[in-house]
Amino acid sequence: MTVDEKTSRYRYVILMITWIAYAAASASRLSIAPLAPYMIPDLRLARAELGLFYSFTYLGYICAQVPAGWFIDRFSIRSLLVIMQIALAGTNMLMSVISTPVQGWLVEFLTGIEAGSLIACATKAVVIWFPTGERATAMGLQQASLNLGGMGAAFLLPIIAVTQGWRASFAVLSGIAIVSSVLSLVFFKQPLPATRATQPAASKSTFREVLMNRDIVLVAIGAMLFGIIEFCLIMNLVLFLHESILLSAVVASSYLAVVEGAGALGKPLFGLLSDRLLEGRRRPVLIAVGIACFTCSVWTTFMLRQSSSWVMTMVLALFGLAALGWGGLFLALTAELARKELSGIATGFGLTLTSMGIIIGPPVFGSIVDRTGSYELAWAFVAICAAVGTAFFSLTKEERRM
């Protein structure tokens, strides 16, 4: 292949292949929640034990980011993309035969490693296949696979569990991963020469270069705080509306669906705004996202109880649009702040900090509620994260180097 093919129509095939791969990984990573009612009695799980499935998944996700970025910078995307999907099929099959919570936690840790590696592959593929003027839009479409994969799991897996048992759901996920791996093996191509002679070996010095890049670090910290906002909203909204606003669980879940849908829309929308209206600038949109998150958090703290249902729907849709829609812009900006040869390590570093926020944020939110009995103080914590995260993004000097 030649460099000219980077701007060919084949980039859309690459986007589709990586979209399918990460959607399959997301469906696996987010499968526990819709299957929980069936797994709890069968495995005799306590609620705390169920929560640890997610903790181990995100621990694996964190552990994968930097090594996966190093691997694809040093070798190739295609090999890791295919290997991790085959491994994902294997871990799903293991989940279908677990008999204890400990076994499940260990398998979910492996699932997190596979999902973390696949997002690094998908991100690098977009960086090298799409020109700067289209990159944030493509990254937004790519990131939407996370939300839509989770929505697909929530819709499909309970139906399978009712008719065939929850273990059969994981067998189906395994089959999906196998099909996706075959598609990647057949259709994924490396657009630029990726030989050892043309790419410098990754080393401690290259990782140090990423850590010494002030703007990459600022963006990563900002993303960590935005990750706290995103998952505090996703994991606590239904419980908050049910316990504090006294809505039924069904109605509260419908508001979460609004948030998820708005987030899936926000990822490509923000990318399009950045690429087309702002000529490739990412920082202004991220700052606007932070301001929207802060405003919605403050509204949730002080105004939600007095709001009508249609106002609540509109504000929560805006909250979801902003809090769930920023991921593609963050990945595009991080990759562009690094040298092309280091874009995998840079995005891996950024995703590692983001995952740390995801692990830390929701327990802090819950601890505030447990200790004070106040959801308002917990939402104030989210507003603080929005304000500080926006400040970190505003301090970034955006300079594309690719």
Order of alpha helices (4+ residues) and beta strands (2+ residues): alpha-alpha-alpha-alpha-alpha-alpha-alpha-alpha-alpha-alpha-alpha-alpha-alpha-alpha-alpha
